[in-house]
Amino acid sequence: MSALEPSQIWNRFTRDPRDESAASLRTGDADRAVLADVLGEAFSDGRLDREEYDERSDAAVRARTYGEFLPLLQDLVPTTGTAVPAVRRASAGDLEQQAVAVYERKRRDAWVEAVTITLICVGIWGAISIAGGWDPHFPWPLIVAAVTFADAIDKTFSREKYLGKEREKLERRARKEQRRQLPES
């Protein structure tokens, strides 16, 4: 492959398709996306013509097990070498706890930020008003308070939306860390 070394390609999969013990295991969308990337690169390099690419891409979308991946890749990527051992993934419970902790911290920070910014603005507004012989001008800190408190309120009452975003970030980070920890084959 032009962009990635063969060992890097095998490391991108959750389980190594060359591993016979993984042949009957079901794959996920992330693994099918890796397969699609490899096929797309082979097509763009001219190693697959349009018909071959279409056939293999259709097969890749329908593939359900790792054993179905290998025939689609064996003439594109060297299959020799040691199969990459499976890496322990963070459990769903671990990721959920981490996501909740991050959400709670961000929610708390949003409230602290809203109160702090509002108090600073009220202080500035009060100082300006007193400097003019207590002539309270337009209470512009109310606008700032509305914006900052709106964010804090949104974070508080849209818990599932923010937890979903945090889960996705943590899952991406865990997958990246797994790929980094996999040995080169």
N, C-alpha and C positions, 0 to 999 in steps of 0.2 A: 504494500500500500504506500502511496506517496506521502500522506500526511502523518500516518501513525505506523510505528513498528508493529509487527504481528503480535508480539507479546502484549503490547498496549491494547490492541483490539480485544484479545481474549480477556484481559483484565477489566474491560468495560462491562462485561456481562456479570450479572449477579452470581451466577454459577457458570463454570467453564463448560461449554457444550462438548468439549473433548472428553470430559470426565464421564466414564461409563456409568458410574453410580448416579449421575444426574440425568441420564438419557430419558428416563421415564417421568421425570419431574416436570410439572407444569411451569411454563414461563409467564412473565408478566409483560405489561405494555412497555416498561423501560427496556427490557431485553429485546423485544421486537423492534424498538426504536434504534437500538444499537445495530441490529441486523440490517435494518433499512438504511442506516448511515453507511455501512460497509458496502452494501449493494449500490447505493447512489454514487459512492466514490469510485467503485469499479466501473460503473457506467460512464461517469465523467472522464475517467482515465482511458476509456475506449477498450477496456478489457471485457465488457459485455456489450452486445448490440442491443437495440431497443427491444426486440422480441424476447431475448434472454432476460433482460432486466425486468420487463413486464411479467414474465412467467415467474421469476424468482420473487419479485415483489409481492405478487398475488399469493404465492406459497408462504412467504414470510408473514403476511397478515393472518393467514389461516393457521400457522404453526402454533401448536399448543404445548409442545414439550421440547426440551433441549435437544433431544435426539433428532428432531426434525430440522434443527438449525444446521447441523454439520454438513449434510449433503448440499446445502445452499452455499456454503462457504469454502468447501474443501479445495476447490480449484482456484480460489481467489486469495486465500491466506494460508500460509504454511500451517499444517495441523500437527507437525511433530513437536516434540518437547513435552515437558511435564505439564499435566493439567493443573490449573491453579486451584488450590484447596479453597473450600467455601470459607467465607469470613463471617463471624458472628455478627448478625445485625442487631441493632438496638431494638429491644422489644417495643411493642406498641404502647405498653404501660409506661416504659421509660420515656418514650417520646412525648406521651401525653403529659406526664409530670413536668417535663422540661418546658413544654409549651405553656402549661398553666402558670408555671413560675415566671416565665418571660412575660406572659400577658399581664399577670398581677403587678409585676414591676413597672411595666409600661403604663398601666392604668393608674397606679399610684403616682408615677412621675407626671402624668398628664394633669392630675389634680393639684399636685404641688406647684407645677409650672403655672397653671391657671391662677392660683391664689397669689403666687409670688409676682407674676407680671401685673396682675390687677392692683396689688398693693403698691408696687413701684409707680405705676401710672397715676393712681390716686394721689400718692405723695407728690409727684411732679405737678399734677394739676392743682393740688392744694397750695404748694409753694408758689406757683405762678399766680394763683388767685390772691394769696396773702400779700405778695410783693406789689400787687396793684391796689392795696388798701381794701382787701377782701371784696373783690368784685368777681364773684364766681362766673367764669366764662362757661361756654358750652361744656357740659360734662362728657368730654370725649373718652374718658376712661371706661365709660359704659360700653362703648363700641368694642374696645379691646377686650373687656371682660366677656362680652357676648361671644366673641370668636374663640377665645381660649377656653371658656367653660363649655362651649358647644363641642369642642374636641374631647374634653374630658367626659362629658355626658355620653358622647357617641361611643367612646371606648368602654364605658361602663355598661351601656345597654345593648351593645353589639358584640357581646362576648364570643359567640360562636364564630362570627366572621373573623375576628382577630385571632382566635385560637386556631382556626383553619389555616390562616396565613402562617402562623408560627409553626404549626405542624409541617407544612410544606417546606419551609426554610430548614427546619431541623432534619427532615428526611433527605433533602438535597445535600446538606452538609454531611450527614452520615454516609450517604452514597459516595460522596467525594472522598471522605476520609477512608472508606473501605478501599476504594481504588488506589489510594496513595499507599495503603498498608500492604497491598498484594505484592508478592514477590515477582520479580521479573523472571519470565521463563525463557 
